[in-house]
Structure formats: structure tokens, C-alpha cells
């Protein structure tokens, strides 16, 4: 099967069924407390081998610049690539079903017990774990993909714009995409 975003051959050799799409994205949704992109990478690339690191990085890039949560966008793209529009609905349903039930239950509990110091401590711990998952995935992808100097520069500029200058994400995208294109063209000419 070919990747619609790159034209490259997708990593998997097995046919991907609607059932496997639903179960895979259910697993991603259930594992992804605070770090769904990290779990999506682990499951789609390392476990299922449906994508290579490069293909996943492309999916994540596309999913990140489209409106909406990046892994929701990824589920729609992956479902469509393997099984068409019904695959998109199936993957998205798998991603959202169990977490929605859990979220409603936790929201009800939080309403009752959210002010307790123990609950606040647990939430702080979960936030730290989530940040660690995101950073771990970034480092893992960066090592595997061997970014160019231009890629590293754009990544650092995005970090500065978002974390230090508090730029709006739309402004970051509007500035960094042209910069990325110029740097990529320049690097390829060298």
C-alpha cells in the first residue's frame, strides 16, 4: 500500500482490517493519558509496523497543522489510507470511544474530589509524566530521523516562538512553513 502523503511504500505487509483499525486506535486512546502522540508512534511504528519513522513524522506534521487534535487527525488519515472513508470513521471511533467513557467518569469524580490535596498531587504527577512522554518521543524521532541543521534550527525557533515569546500557533505556522521550505531548498542545493 502506498502512503498518500509521500507516495512511499507503507511499512506493513499485512492487510489492515476495519477491526484492526478499531482495536489499534482503541489501544492508542486508552494508553494515551496526556501523551497520545507518543503512544501512537509506539503502536503504529514500533508494534504494528504500519508506518516507518519518516512516514509517522509526516503524519504527525500534517495532523499538527490541520485544525483539531493531531492524533484525531492522524486517525482519520490512517483510516482513510488503509480502508477509505469507513476506515476513517472506524479509526476515529476506536480512538474516542473508551476514553470518552473514562473521561465522563473521571470528570464526575473530579467534580466531587478535585479540591483534595492528594488529587491535586496526582494531577501534577500526571502532567509531568505527560511532558516526559512528549519529550521522549521527540528525542526518539530526532535520533532516528537524523535531522538536518535546518530542521534543528526550525525546531528551536518554534520552541522559542511558542514557549518564550508566546506566539499564537497560527502565526508560528505561517512563519515557520515558508522558512522550512526555504531552508530545505537551500540545503538540497548545497
Secondary structure, 3 states (H helix, E strand, C coil): CECCCCCCECCCCCCCCHHHHHHHHHHHHHHCCCCHHHHHHHHHHHHCCCCCHHHHHHHHHHHHHCCCCHHHHHHHHHHHHHHHHHHHHHHHHHHHHHHHHHHHHHHHHHHHHCCCHHHHHHHHHHHHHHHHHHHHHHHHHHHHHCCCHHHHHHHHHHHHHHHHCCCCHHHHHHHHHHHHHHHHHHHHHC
